């Protein structure tokens, strides 16, 4: 076994089965030290199962998990130097905030004086020092969330697991906490493994993202890679918004593929690996990478405007392609000077730069 | 209680002040007829003079209480000494009820946890199974217990059969038999309140504690037990109080030497002793004792909540 000691967490061929149901199909991934790592996917994709396996609440059916090179998948949760921020916070209701935050340190056998001191410091970090004597029930949801964070950070774990910790907060608070979490991660240098189903949250906070679906790892990369170079239709569709069009490849030449849409329109785009002549694949086009114009550009598709929807920062234009497929374009409100807004019924060209369209084989 | 009614009536702005009195009437009447009146009658009777073979003479007397606590010799003319007989019976009752409560707790707590951790659909079935034996009359159950435990009963035969013991265990007519009988009689009263508490318990708290380096027993002691303590206290009271005044199990399983308060009181009204004031006085002393225990545990509980 080539045990790499630099990775914080190394998951090798982890499988989780519940009876006949397989929740996780042989997942392998490495999480670097000091990284803000996100497991992203829709509910039921296996991301929480994987997190619980790292924490030790679920046993590993097959495979191995390493923590800084040490095999841990057989250890009970209380013997793993990993802490968790739970989705429902799971604060101990009969203990004060300070006792909650100090619990981990107390269990590790630190003298009470030190426990209190370090718990106080952890509370200070989340700006809740004045609530130390309160019971969790006397705090708001956002405050409870920060106590849960302080409690998990106080013992200085090697890895911190966060199971959708922001999902119960309202939008404003969630946005503020996203930034705060990112800062805390950077300041403490602890490896964070963050679970979420919110792709925007994942893109905002993560150094790297693992996109998961139906118990399998779909793609691993940083936010830009995942957004701009999705590996398959699932990732393209799940991360951000996209237009997925079924196309047939007519010709592949010099790294470019010429293909046609069901309506007969043609388009050339970068050929990804495995694309051959005659292949029926999908084309992914992000709504913001297309400009609606009266004249055709280098790469264009013909369409008819159906409607314009004002959504604050953006205007969404829905058009019908010649073959009848619906297509969405997003124009930033600040671009109004450059981009024209066409009335419904107008015949337009959808112009895009080379490389905007991406072929996906599955 | 009177304070509540007064504040309701004195409030000028309270539109329902008049109606409230009438609406509260059934509750007051029930309390009066089923609690205040019987206890009052008992209190009065405990201060009357006894009539031989039951009944009372309407003449004030301390004699019942005097007889309970003091021994003044056969003719009542000696200087009073402390009478240990009845205090001993009380002490034995408390001991027996206490052991039965601890037994119930030892078996009832894991049982309740077991039921509460089944799949939600299965839980009512388990609760149902726990209560099934209690559809049979208590007397029949206690008699059956005696048959089970006697020297040549199934328990001893089985133990002899598998060679654990070479001589039958004498269980009937011992303290242990009474404790087992009481334990079996009131076990569901321990299981059900604890089950209700454990069912409401959020098991992710246990996970959180384990995540924060707490080993299994520490999780149980520091997190689960404090969370379900109200259920445990309720269960203990529900087993201890009826065990204390029980007379079936001690009579049938304990024999003449293992007399408990319940039997003592029963004797005063039914048996040959026939001393109503003394029975009433013993009941009053028992009632006071139970009240003190309840008040103490309620205060402990309240103090814990307040902290």
HADDOCK unambig.tbl for C-alpha pairs under 7 A between the chains (distance, minus, plus):
assign (segid A and resid 77 and name CA) (segid B and resid 210 and name CA) 5.80 0.50 0.50
assign (segid A and resid 77 and name CA) (segid B and resid 211 and name CA) 5.38 0.50 0.50
assign (segid A and resid 78 and name CA) (segid B and resid 210 and name CA) 4.84 0.50 0.50
assign (segid A and resid 78 and name CA) (segid B and resid 211 and name CA) 5.27 0.50 0.50
assign (segid A and resid 78 and name CA) (segid B and resid 212 and name CA) 6.28 0.50 0.50
assign (segid A and resid 78 and name CA) (segid B and resid 213 and name CA) 3.84 0.50 0.50
assign (segid A and resid 78 and name CA) (segid B and resid 214 and name CA) 5.72 0.50 0.50
assign (segid A and resid 78 and name CA) (segid B and resid 215 and name CA) 6.16 0.50 0.50
assign (segid A and resid 79 and name CA) (segid B and resid 213 and name CA) 6.29 0.50 0.50
assign (segid A and resid 83 and name CA) (segid B and resid 211 and name CA) 5.80 0.50 0.50
assign (segid A and resid 83 and name CA) (segid B and resid 212 and name CA) 6.50 0.50 0.50
assign (segid A and resid 84 and name CA) (segid B and resid 211 and name CA) 6.71 0.50 0.50
assign (segid A and resid 90 and name CA) (segid B and resid 204 and name CA) 5.98 0.50 0.50
assign (segid A and resid 90 and name CA) (segid B and resid 205 and name CA) 5.13 0.50 0.50
assign (segid A and resid 90 and name CA) (segid B and resid 208 and name CA) 6.41 0.50 0.50
assign (segid A and resid 91 and name CA) (segid B and resid 205 and name CA) 6.86 0.50 0.50
assign (segid A and resid 92 and name CA) (segid B and resid 205 and name CA) 6.53 0.50 0.50
assign (segid A and resid 103 and name CA) (segid B and resid 212 and name CA) 6.89 0.50 0.50
assign (segid A and resid 104 and name CA) (segid B and resid 212 and name CA) 4.41 0.50 0.50
assign (segid A and resid 104 and name CA) (segid B and resid 213 and name CA) 6.05 0.50 0.50
assign (segid A and resid 107 and name CA) (segid B and resid 213 and name CA) 5.66 0.50 0.50
assign (segid A and resid 107 and name CA) (segid B and resid 214 and name CA) 5.68 0.50 0.50
assign (segid A and resid 108 and name CA) (segid B and resid 213 and name CA) 6.50 0.50 0.50
